[in-house]
């Protein structure tokens, strides 16, 4: 995980990495310091530098514009950061200056202001003239302050000043920590989405369970003979002869109505209809999140995956809404909900393209897919935690070996 600390550059607040930042930032930082180093190095190796020639080079050159542009870009880096295409965790992640780099840049700005440059970071003002550069160069000749700032600033841009132990701690451990943390964060997001999907499906199941079965009262009727037409007659004329009733022909199903699944629209509350639409919207959101998730077991759109099942459940809701004529008013929503609950199991509530009981089967399948994915994701978290632990053990072992090696070297030198 990357930690950012508040820092101040020329009095303005920025954020910086506590210790170590990306190599891309280091390279960017050093490249922008080149114009300052070039001016500093003018005549540096001459026994008797020709100050007039140096002044002419500066006045007739573009050093001042290069330094001005470089400083503006460094301040922009401090403010907005840059991405690193080689970042092992996320190539789109922003990286900023380190605390040391920020301190060095702050000192550099102080030397430029001492040379008369008009710089006010809080307002974004950066004006460096050729005369400012001449004065800055003169200060560097007469004082070690600028030399120390340039040397320190360039030194903080690289890793060469790190001890071997620091490199293990800051690069090996830091990189591994960021990769593992990012993956655990991704798994946490995936688990959260799966949990939300299971909650939505459970609520849909509860809503779908509002179906009831009823039977209308009916007389025992035979149409085989006029003499035996009313089973409720106080003096029935049907009589038993042999093994059956004379005059009553056919199977019993002809004389008794089947149990019919029903949904009383009047018993559907406004809360039911609101929940119906809310759960549909939840499905849309969860499908969108799963679609954007890196393809993997249970999250890609292959048949049987949670994403595939959620899409099917949503499509059934949409088909019921279409049959009801939309969701323009409460009555339409209630009709849509009724069609969806009846699940094509009655003649007056059939939905084209949906077989009887298919809605319930798909809800059950979606719940099963979600639970299976949830279990596999939990197992993945356990594996990552194990790797996390082993990774830190390896880092500790490396540091221990390095310490032992250095101690033996020191003992050898002492002898």
DAKABEL-V33587 format. One record per pair of residues at least 6 apart in sequence whose ideal C-beta (glycine too) atoms are under 6 Angstrom apart, sorted by the first residue. I is the first residue (numbers start at 1). J is the second residue. D is the distance in whole Angstrom. If there is no record, write none. Layout:
i = <I	I>
j = <J	J>
d = <D	D>
This chain:
i = <1	3	4	5	5	7	7	7	7	9	9	9	9	9	10	10	12	12	14	16	16	16	16	16	17	17	19	20	21	21	22	22	24	25	26	26	29	29	30	32	32	32	33	35	35	35	36	37	39	39	39	40	40	42	43	43	55	58	58	58	59	63	64	64	64	64	67	68	68	71	72	74	78	81	81	81	83	84	85	87	88	89	89	89	100	101	104	104	104	107	108	108	109	111	111	113	115	115	115	115	116	116	117	117	118	119	139	140	155	164	165	168	168	172	173	176	180	183	184	187	187	190	191	193	194	194	194	196	197	197	198	200	200	201	201	203	204	204	205	208	210	211	211	211	212	213	213	214	215	218	219	219	220	220	222	222	224	224	224	225	227	228	228	238	261	263	263	263	265	265	268	268	273	273	276	280	283	283	287	290	290	293	298	298	298	301	301	306	306	306	309	309	309	312	313	313	316	319	320	320	320	320	321	321	323	323	324	324	324	325	326	327	339	339	342	343	343	343	344	344	344	344	345>
j = <181	18	15	16	18	14	16	99	102	78	102	105	106	121	109	121	121	122	78	96	97	98	99	102	96	98	170	170	95	98	84	95	84	95	157	158	101	157	157	70	73	74	153	66	67	70	67	150	63	133	137	140	150	54	49	54	134	130	133	134	130	133	128	129	130	133	128	126	128	126	126	105	97	94	95	96	92	95	91	93	179	178	179	182	156	156	152	153	156	149	149	153	119	146	149	119	132	135	136	139	132	135	128	132	127	126	146	146	161	402	402	398	399	395	395	391	388	384	384	380	381	377	377	289	370	373	374	286	286	370	370	279	282	366	367	279	279	363	363	341	341	261	263	341	262	259	261	262	259	257	231	232	231	255	228	248	247	248	249	247	237	238	247	245	345	338	341	342	334	338	334	337	333	334	337	317	310	314	310	299	307	299	305	306	373	307	308	369	370	373	365	366	369	362	362	366	359	351	336	339	340	351	327	336	339	351	332	335	336	332	332	333	349	351	349	357	359	360	350	351	354	356	356>
d = <5	5	4	6	5	5	5	6	4	6	6	6	5	6	5	4	4	5	5	6	5	6	5	5	6	5	6	4	5	5	4	4	4	5	5	6	6	4	4	4	5	5	6	4	5	5	6	6	5	6	6	5	5	5	3	5	5	6	5	5	5	5	5	6	5	5	5	6	4	5	5	6	5	4	6	4	6	6	5	6	6	5	5	5	4	5	6	4	5	5	5	6	6	5	6	5	5	4	4	6	5	6	5	4	4	6	6	4	6	6	6	5	6	6	5	5	5	6	6	6	5	6	5	5	6	5	5	6	5	5	5	6	5	5	5	6	5	6	6	6	6	5	6	5	6	5	5	5	5	5	5	5	3	6	5	4	5	6	4	4	5	5	4	5	5	5	5	6	5	6	5	6	4	6	5	5	6	4	5	5	4	5	5	5	4	5	6	5	5	5	5	4	5	5	6	5	5	5	5	4	4	6	6	4	5	5	5	4	4	6	6	5	5	6	4	6	4	6	5	5	5	5	5>
